[in-house]
């Protein structure tokens, strides 16, 4: 996945200046030409404007010359590795959120990527739907919010190690349950509709008639709620759900 390609870097819709028709601008720093082409074409079809840089130094130059809504940085790059690139950008006060791509999947590798200044970490190979969902989630975060821990009431979530505890007791969650709970924990005491959850957690653009959200909320409740206490996840009749912070 990290083989160097001899193909030239390219720029899709966007180039220099704002993305066409206000489309979100993505800087893709990836030395594998085939992977970069596939990612760029897919993102373009989903409404992004993509600028490609093939080396770490070219990525640094592009990031300093233009403003991007989000960046995708491969960890292993020629001339300047991805983590050095990210550290340099943070040192120069470039706030754009960064998704790190890597074939390295160990916890220590994810930790080093996030400590370098990355906002999220995705291992290769990956599904394009997940890549897109992660980019959209990054763009919704405030630029100055790159926390690694979330705390809501008795719940604690470690975004690096992907673990959840309630009152210090570990809770085993499946990947989709983790994403759903993260979404809820980032929005405590807010009413979240089923449509919002399907769009933001499942990345559905056309909302089907489905009980998917209710099924997953039910499974999540059974794992995080205290049967003898007030449920943390509350149903809002006719609207959706809320993660209510206990007083």
KOLZARO-521110 format. One line per 2 residues: number of its first residue (from 0); their letters; for each residue x, y, z of N, C-alpha, C. Coordinates in steps of 0.001 Angstrom, whole numbers, plus 500000, padded with zeros to 6 digits. Last residue first. Layout:
BEGIN
NUM = A = X,Y,Z,X,Y,Z,X,Y,Z ~ ...
***
This chain:
BEGIN
246 = XX = 472325,514437,536614,472688,515589,537437,473412,515128,538700 ~ 473370,512649,533681,472766,512663,535026,473233,513878,535817
244 = XX = 472719,513622,530438,473751,513618,531468,473083,513636,532838 ~ 471244,511673,527960,471019,512651,529031,472090,512501,530112
242 = XX = 471178,511407,524743,472043,510921,525805,471992,511975,526911 ~ 468166,510851,523002,469024,511805,523673,469891,511037,524672
240 = XX = 466314,510367,519894,466940,509923,521128,467812,511022,521709 ~ 463295,511135,518304,464550,510395,518233,465043,510036,519617
238 = XX = 460409,511729,517873,461542,512517,517351,462799,511677,517202 ~ 458358,510392,519143,458071,510975,517845,459243,511716,517221
236 = XX = 459806,510878,522272,458655,510368,521532,458429,511140,520234 ~ 462932,510106,522763,462127,511320,522670,460973,511001,521729
234 = XX = 464530,507868,524944,463739,508050,523729,462935,509333,523832 ~ 467796,508095,526300,466356,508244,526453,465686,508472,525107
232 = XX = 470469,506657,527740,469902,506928,526416,468387,506936,526546 ~ 470556,506148,530493,471315,507272,529935,470760,507671,528571
230 = XX = 467827,505339,532665,468609,505078,531452,469321,506329,530958 ~ 468225,505195,536137,467616,505950,535037,468455,505726,533778
228 = XX = 468844,501775,537304,468878,503228,537358,468132,503880,536199 ~ 468997,499098,536985,468314,499574,538192,468226,501089,538257
226 = XX = 470473,498675,534658,469062,498241,534694,468295,498803,535884 ~ 472400,501101,533296,472229,500382,534555,470762,499976,534658
224 = XX = 473561,500924,529912,472625,501402,530937,472619,500497,532160 ~ 475268,499712,528057,475774,500847,528846,474851,501268,529977
222 = XX = 474018,497476,526881,475431,497403,527267,475846,498525,528210 ~ 471462,498109,526262,471669,496917,527077,473106,496818,527579
220 = XX = 471908,500316,524574,471307,500497,525899,471595,499310,526811 ~ 472825,499041,522286,473722,499914,523031,473209,500135,524448
218 = XX = 470545,497709,521412,471735,496931,521773,472682,497762,522634 ~ 468884,499952,520917,468494,498935,521889,469685,498112,522354
216 = XX = 470313,501225,518887,470126,501920,520168,469757,500915,521253 ~ 470017,499286,516903,471345,499538,517456,471268,500307,518785
214 = XX = 467226,499439,516460,467850,498164,516811,469200,498397,517485 ~ 466883,502121,515736,466242,501614,516953,466879,500299,517412
212 = XX = 468301,502195,513300,468734,503004,514442,468171,502438,515734 ~ 466796,500382,511691,468216,500168,511963,468685,500927,513205
210 = XX = 464321,500245,510673,464416,500337,512131,465860,500148,512587 ~ 463523,502174,507739,464252,501123,508429,464205,501346,509936
208 = XX = 463269,503482,504757,462365,503134,505833,462970,501942,506558 ~ 466303,505398,504071,465310,504345,503818,464350,504202,504993
206 = XX = 467463,508420,502948,467046,507726,504153,465990,506666,503841 ~ 470316,508908,501282,468889,508775,501024,468339,507871,502115
204 = XX = 472724,508818,502512,472331,510088,501888,470850,510084,501531 ~ 474170,507459,505368,473115,507316,504370,472750,508697,503822
202 = XX = 476128,507187,507349,476476,507864,506100,475455,507598,504987 ~ 475705,506278,509876,475693,505276,508810,476040,505871,507437
200 = XX = 476051,508683,511249,476695,507473,511750,476774,506403,510671 ~ 474735,510654,509715,476053,510927,510276,476780,509686,510781
198 = XX = 472273,509619,508752,473158,510382,507877,474585,510436,508413 ~ 471185,508324,510978,471416,507570,509747,472383,508297,508814
196 = XX = 471057,510494,512777,471890,509334,513077,472187,508518,511821 ~ 469237,512196,511489,470590,512661,511801,471521,511473,512023
194 = XX = 466968,510501,511464,467571,510949,510210,469002,511428,510435 ~ 466361,510303,514152,466796,509105,513438,467466,509478,512124
192 = XX = 467676,513157,515948,466650,512449,515190,467237,511202,514542 ~ 468496,514017,519133,469071,513563,517869,468034,512725,517135
190 = XX = 468636,516535,521443,467725,515624,520774,468294,515300,519388 ~ 471253,516637,523826,470692,517142,522569,469760,516083,521982
188 = XX = 472642,515689,526001,471454,516509,526257,470900,517170,524991 ~ 475750,515546,524206,474914,515211,525370,473774,516203,525534
186 = XX = 477340,514939,521828,476156,515802,521798,475244,515495,522983 ~ 479292,513117,522034,479714,514447,521582,478552,515446,521606
184 = XX = 477832,510878,522658,478628,511503,523712,479146,512880,523314 ~ 476714,510180,520161,475845,510599,521265,476638,511362,522323
182 = XX = 479036,509466,518781,478168,510530,518257,477272,511073,519371 ~ 479913,507332,520361,480747,508534,520230,479906,509718,519752
180 = XX = 477828,505514,519890,477989,506085,521230,478865,507336,521179 ~ 478314,504985,517161,477025,505521,517594,477151,506176,518965
178 = XX = 480883,503902,517269,480642,505136,516506,479340,505797,516934 ~ 480337,501595,518813,481293,502596,519286,481057,503929,518585
176 = XX = 478602,500243,517133,478115,500697,518433,479039,501768,519003 ~ 480374,499638,515086,479244,500539,514810,478658,501066,516112
174 = XX = 482251,497895,516455,482659,499164,515829,481503,500133,515578 ~ 480866,496786,519652,481207,496560,518255,481532,497902,517593
172 = XX = 482161,496999,522962,481283,497496,521904,481795,497071,520534 ~ 482296,496234,526265,482719,495722,524959,481711,496149,523900
170 = XX = 483354,498211,528851,482178,497818,528077,482654,497423,526687 ~ 484922,498149,532094,484975,498124,530629,483684,497625,529998
168 = XX = 484312,500392,534717,484140,499017,534253,484097,498987,532724 ~ 484318,503060,535448,485572,502328,535473,485499,500896,534992
166 = XX = 481738,503879,534941,482214,503847,536327,483461,502968,536457 ~ 482167,502313,531979,481142,502958,532794,481536,502770,534254
164 = XX = 484307,502738,529113,484047,502242,530459,482855,502983,531048 ~ 485656,501833,525983,484602,502533,526720,484477,501903,528095
162 = XX = 488202,502296,523470,487621,501582,524601,486597,502466,525297 ~ 490136,503084,521545,488800,502640,521140,488163,501788,522240
160 = XX = 492514,504272,521984,492488,502824,522176,491132,502214,521844 ~ 491606,506889,521270,492813,506302,520695,492760,504778,520788
158 = XX = 489372,507578,522664,489279,507608,521211,490505,507016,520535 ~ 487825,506307,525321,489192,506559,524856,489192,506447,523335
156 = XX = 485198,507443,527242,485556,506847,525956,486965,507281,525582 ~ 483105,506928,530015,484380,507450,529529,484736,506706,528256
154 = XX = 480150,507604,531874,480789,507013,530704,482102,507715,530372 ~ 478723,508855,533838,479568,507727,534259,480359,507108,533104
152 = XX = 478854,511909,532141,478317,511195,533285,479250,510070,533700 ~ 481124,511630,529720,479734,512047,529875,479136,511236,531022
150 = XX = 484101,512264,528185,483514,511920,529477,482095,512493,529537 ~ 486581,511247,525897,485265,511844,526095,484727,511360,527438
148 = XX = 489895,511860,524788,488992,511239,525749,487674,512001,525777 ~ 491266,513336,523014,491449,511901,522893,490560,511140,523871
146 = XX = 490342,516245,521124,490455,515507,522359,490644,514026,522077 ~ 490545,518519,519529,491173,517274,519117,491409,516427,520360
144 = XX = 489275,521370,518620,488844,520254,519453,489448,518971,518900 ~ 489649,523467,516996,490463,523452,518201,490092,522301,519134
142 = XX = 487837,523147,514933,489258,522950,514655,490116,522856,515907 ~ 484919,521226,515703,485647,522490,515801,487130,522230,515626
140 = XX = 483815,518777,513296,484414,519110,514589,484986,520514,514568 ~ 483054,518312,510735,482033,518846,511632,482603,519242,512987
138 = XX = 485215,517178,509552,484873,518541,509137,483796,519154,510015 ~ 485173,514627,510669,486262,515549,511006,485899,516986,510667
136 = XX = 482925,513546,509410,482909,513738,510866,483995,514723,511292 ~ 483836,513431,506779,482691,514283,507098,482611,514552,508599
134 = XX = 485908,511559,507097,486201,512920,506638,485064,513868,507008 ~ 484439,509309,507879,485409,509883,508804,485771,511308,508399
132 = XX = 482934,508824,505568,482249,509128,506827,483202,509787,507814 ~ 484987,508218,503742,484137,509389,503538,483448,509798,504833
130 = XX = 486001,505844,504883,486865,507006,504661,486035,508273,504541 ~ 483737,504209,504757,484274,504597,506052,485183,505811,505920
128 = XX = 483412,503964,502002,482325,504532,502802,482836,504987,504159 ~ 485719,502644,501239,485571,504043,500867,484453,504724,501656
126 = XX = 487406,500646,503602,486224,500826,502762,486045,502315,502478 ~ 490931,499851,503429,489765,500460,504051,488617,500523,503054
124 = XX = 493852,497876,504328,492897,498424,503367,491651,498953,504083 ~ 494888,500673,506324,494693,500069,505011,494668,498547,505158
122 = XX = 493304,502506,508965,494272,501536,508476,493880,501005,507102 ~ 493140,505783,510078,492438,504747,509324,493468,503810,508722
120 = XX = 492636,508140,512518,493610,507175,512002,492844,506048,511339 ~ 492441,511657,513287,491841,510335,513165,492841,509453,512442
118 = XX = 494081,513801,513620,492777,513840,514276,492061,512501,514228 ~ 497606,514228,514314,496500,513722,513517,495209,513730,514318
116 = XX = 499684,514904,515914,498773,515980,515531,497657,515535,514624 ~ 501167,512949,517034,501857,513826,516092,500986,514992,515654
114 = XX = 499272,511515,518420,500139,512403,519176,500905,513359,518264 ~ 498210,510018,516331,497384,511040,516962,498226,512019,517775
112 = XX = 500389,508351,515705,499774,509180,514673,498948,510307,515258 ~ 500848,507055,518126,501873,507956,517591,501310,508861,516512
110 = XX = 498452,505562,518323,498782,506573,519328,499804,507554,518782 ~ 498686,503830,516184,497595,504798,516193,497898,505931,517166
108 = XX = 500918,502384,517062,500997,503128,515804,499901,504187,515738 ~ 499952,501203,519395,501077,502143,519486,501205,502985,518219
106 = XX = 498009,499479,518312,497594,500607,519144,498707,501646,519217 ~ 498633,498626,514841,498786,498409,516267,498391,499661,517046
104 = XX = 498581,498958,512096,497298,498981,512812,497413,498785,514317 ~ 499876,500275,509186,500215,499895,510557,498980,500043,511434
102 = XX = 499203,501357,506856,499038,499911,506923,499347,499399,508320 ~ 497413,504471,507068,498590,503641,507311,498217,502175,507257
100 = XX = 496475,507872,507106,496322,506566,506483,497578,505751,506740 ~ 494988,510272,509171,496215,509538,508868,495854,508196,508244
98 = XX = 493363,513219,508626,493131,511786,508728,494403,511081,508281 ~ 493260,516347,510145,494063,515404,509368,493649,513977,509681
96 = XX = 491850,519653,509976,491871,518295,510529,492567,517327,509580 ~ 493780,522636,509880,492919,521702,509145,492986,520307,509760
94 = XX = 495447,524550,511059,494452,523869,511902,493630,522804,511198 ~ 498745,525305,511265,497748,524909,510261,496702,524066,510966
92 = XX = 500912,526199,512828,499545,526626,513157,498549,526380,512028 ~ 503319,525056,512551,503084,526277,511777,501632,526742,511873
90 = XX = 503041,522745,513986,503980,523749,514464,503822,525084,513767 ~ 501304,521389,512322,500806,521863,513616,501734,522930,514190
88 = XX = 503093,520876,510208,501890,521675,509976,501337,522221,511288 ~ 504942,519223,511513,505370,520499,510949,504176,521423,510724
86 = XX = 503376,517013,512151,503988,517788,513228,504421,519163,512741 ~ 502796,516158,509522,501722,516623,510396,502279,517475,511533
84 = XX = 505394,515458,508609,504587,516452,507901,503508,517025,508817 ~ 506032,513438,510381,506822,514671,510393,506065,515791,509699
82 = XX = 504122,511577,509562,504049,512110,510916,504870,513393,511044 ~ 504891,511014,506853,503609,511626,507174,503536,512236,508557
80 = XX = 508277,512004,505947,507238,511039,506322,505991,511756,506836 ~ 509604,513360,503108,509204,513717,504468,508081,512774,504875
78 = XX = 510634,511752,500949,511140,513096,501229,510818,513579,502644 ~ 507710,509605,500707,509079,509981,500364,509358,511443,500728
76 = XX = 505787,508300,503496,505903,509151,502317,507373,509397,501989 ~ 503632,506719,505458,504925,506469,504831,504997,507228,503505
74 = XX = 501031,507700,506061,502093,507734,507074,503487,507592,506464 ~ 499149,509984,504116,499709,508652,504275,500882,508720,505246
72 = XX = 496595,512119,504965,498056,512005,504892,498469,510557,505113 ~ 494155,514260,504063,494415,512836,504190,495905,512653,503971
70 = XX = 492496,517097,505474,493639,516503,504797,493678,515004,505062 ~ 489970,519604,504995,490444,518387,505643,491611,517842,504826
68 = XX = 489757,522066,503818,488788,521717,504856,489237,520502,505647 ~ 492617,524109,503222,491844,522897,502961,490907,522620,504138
66 = XX = 494208,526755,501633,493418,526347,502793,492563,525151,502406 ~ 497640,526924,500425,496196,526951,500267,495511,526513,501557
64 = XX = 500296,526817,501165,499898,527764,500129,498388,527935,500031 ~ 500648,524863,503014,501022,526210,503414,500529,527250,502414
62 = XX = 499837,522612,501611,499090,522984,502814,499415,524398,503277 ~ 501797,522516,499589,500392,522731,499233,499592,523214,500435
60 = XX = 504111,522024,501112,504016,523236,500295,502565,523547,499949 ~ 503460,519525,502230,503700,520677,503093,503548,521977,502315
58 = XX = 503317,517975,499907,502141,518143,500744,502272,519340,501662 ~ 505936,518080,499063,504905,518691,498221,503620,518914,499015
56 = XX = 507079,516657,501206,507455,518053,500975,506438,518775,500102 ~ 505916,514119,500915,505682,514908,502113,506004,516373,501912
54 = XX = 504493,513652,497604,505553,513537,498599,505215,514388,499818 ~ 502275,514131,496066,502832,512788,496038,503931,512585,497069
52 = XX = 499058,515554,496436,500507,515747,496536,501133,514374,496734 ~ 496013,516654,495022,496902,515551,495347,498345,516020,495411
50 = XX = 492884,517876,495930,494219,518256,495482,495179,517160,495939 ~ 489437,517627,495254,490647,516983,495748,491893,517562,495103
48 = XX = 486299,518297,496469,487289,518772,495506,488654,518368,496047 ~ 483451,516103,496928,484660,516770,497398,485479,517292,496217
46 = XX = 481251,514587,496095,481084,516016,496311,482285,516756,496855 ~ 481581,512003,495379,480800,512241,496592,480762,513718,496975
44 = XX = 483286,511987,493297,481914,511549,493012,480990,511805,494197 ~ 485612,512726,494646,485000,513663,493691,483548,513291,493426
42 = XX = 486096,510344,495995,485725,511529,496758,485085,512582,495854 ~ 486767,508688,493819,485616,508366,494663,485150,509596,495439
40 = XX = 489034,509971,492820,487856,509812,491956,486608,509519,492788 ~ 490762,509781,495053,490349,511081,494532,489086,510967,493683
38 = XX = 491083,506999,495341,490499,507789,496423,489961,509111,495890 ~ 492268,506351,492864,490994,505737,493258,490302,506555,494341
36 = XX = 494616,507891,492957,493644,508090,491878,492281,507546,492271 ~ 495899,506820,495218,495514,508230,495193,494446,508489,494137
34 = XX = 496383,504191,494382,495508,504444,495524,494998,505877,495493 ~ 498134,504766,492243,496888,504020,492008,495898,504278,493141
32 = XX = 500328,506120,493417,499483,506774,492418,498154,506085,492202 ~ 501362,506494,496557,500920,505429,495657,499903,506012,494674
30 = XX = 501680,508691,498172,502698,508447,497152,502326,507328,496198 ~ 499586,511246,499241,499696,509799,499075,500666,509513,497926
28 = XX = 497650,513504,500468,499097,513317,500370,499353,511817,500401 ~ 495083,515481,499574,495425,514067,499658,496930,513923,499442
26 = XX = 493061,517884,500793,494442,517668,500367,494768,516208,500626 ~ 489852,518926,499858,490646,517874,500490,492058,517896,499917
24 = XX = 487158,521074,500350,488470,520886,499732,489294,519898,500545 ~ 483692,520893,499597,484765,520765,500584,486083,520420,499913
22 = XX = 482462,523221,497114,482667,521858,497577,483795,521804,498608 ~ 481672,525607,495947,481745,525525,497392,481962,524134,497931
20 = XX = 481921,525321,493243,480569,525323,493801,480600,525117,495314 ~ 485186,524090,493620,484109,524457,492703,482770,524292,493387
18 = XX = 487036,525372,496383,486491,524270,495613,485329,524729,494755 ~ 489153,528281,496085,488032,527543,496655,487580,526417,495756
16 = XX = 492652,527760,495055,491475,528565,495349,490339,527698,495832 ~ 493794,525418,492701,494102,526506,493611,492847,527324,493837
14 = XX = 491688,522626,492474,492967,523219,492135,493371,524239,493155 ~ 488866,521941,491977,489324,522711,493128,490613,523405,492800
12 = XX = 488758,518775,490707,488013,520029,490845,488444,520749,492093 ~ 492134,517525,491100,490774,517433,490576,490079,518779,490782
10 = XX = 495426,517298,490271,494471,518118,491008,493131,517980,490333 ~ 498182,515000,490796,497096,515581,490021,496249,516459,490898
8 = XX = 501552,513852,490344,500441,514297,491179,499408,515021,490342 ~ 502384,511257,487987,502460,512644,488427,501310,512959,489368
6 = XX = 503658,507987,488795,502670,508869,488172,502761,510256,488764 ~ 505258,506261,490063,505925,507243,489203,504937,508173,488537
4 = XX = 504853,505458,493528,504366,505463,492154,505095,506514,491352 ~ 505995,503380,496108,506094,504671,495443,505659,504548,493998
2 = XX = 503843,501570,498263,504811,501585,497177,504803,502930,496477 ~ 502154,501132,500335,502991,502304,500428,504029,502357,499324
0 = X = 500814,498786,500000,500000,500000,500000,500846,501262,500000
***
